[in-house]
Amino acid sequence: MTMNEKNVVCIQSSDARELHRAGWIIIDSSTIIENGYLEIKNGSILGVHKGMPKERSIDHGPGVLMPPLVNTHLHLELSALKNSLTVDKGFAFWVKQLLEKREALGEEKLIKEAQKAVRDLVKSGNLYVGDISTLGMIKSIIEDSTLNGVCFHEFLGSDIQPSFTQKNDAVSFSLAGHAPHTTSPQLLSALKNRTDLDGLPFSIHVAESDDESKFIYDKKGGWADFLTSRGIDWASWNIGLKTPVSYIADMGLLDPLTIAVHLLNVNDKDLETIARSKAKVCVCPRSNKNLHGKLPDIEKMIKKGIKPSLGTDSLASCDSLNVFDEMAFVQKHYPGLDPATIFSMGTINGARTLGVERLTGTLSKGKRAQFLYQSLTATNQKDLLERITSNE
Ligand SMILES: [Zn+2]
């Protein structure tokens, strides 16, 4: 067990039969027990009960037991770039700086800071992650930690390379395409076909920057010139008069195993397309605010039937990788969202996004005996969720 400054304790139970009691138990955002206990055995939740246990139990106190948090989109390999990039000179400038500074830092520093970021994630109760890595150095760092989730090896450009995928209970290895405007349609389709074969999630940044939308709609502009200057022949790409979402939908990339990350520049039709496809969605509002000065329309996504999960992107564009902080930001900037919805975004929606809902996301029977205890007091269920999601 470890405790961080926000009084969050992470409990990963052994095989023994144990009873864990607390003032509140959040099974999921709409099923909350006041004064109850979890019964666990063989590393799984056997049941959740009301009242005081009659047998010997571990009494955590008046606070709350709840599912661990899920961060569905982060780039651990950029952790060494924390506070070192200018965010107010446009996205293209930010990407240029990022590549130069990452190169200058060297592998050892990148690894050291990624390891530190992993320790912080575990300590703060963010036990499931979807990590995006282009350099391939994060896989072993996550495997050596108690984090679970999916390591996505990310590709861009047009070279189709052999790649490793594997579905596991603890950490799965999958693939990601960087974005519709940076990655050839042939490569995107090849990556998606490969992850589909293993039933693994496939991740892609979609509709994040104005450059991306402009290029895919107009087939010209700064981004078109940039690709041409890099020797990337995009003449055969089926773009023009399309949005990033309609472009990847036409390509057949949208289905329940795809994670569309960001969706910042989208119209109603795009959101309806996403909802119909049942593709998973990850939003990273703090990163979007810092890099692009705007926020995704989460309320509209939910109205269209989408269940977004939360990501933080990297420490190069966001202050922390902690989903407690992301939930607090959402609570502050989206007054139309209730705390229960925000809590689901940080837990069960994230678990579904990464395809680990069988193991985590709620504290219901059969899920992994892995949960958080947060020391706080609350007067009722609404107050409880409000306190958790505001990260007071
Ligand atoms: Zn990202």
Residues whose N, C-alpha, C, O or C-beta is under 5 A from the ligand:
A	BS01	ZN	D313
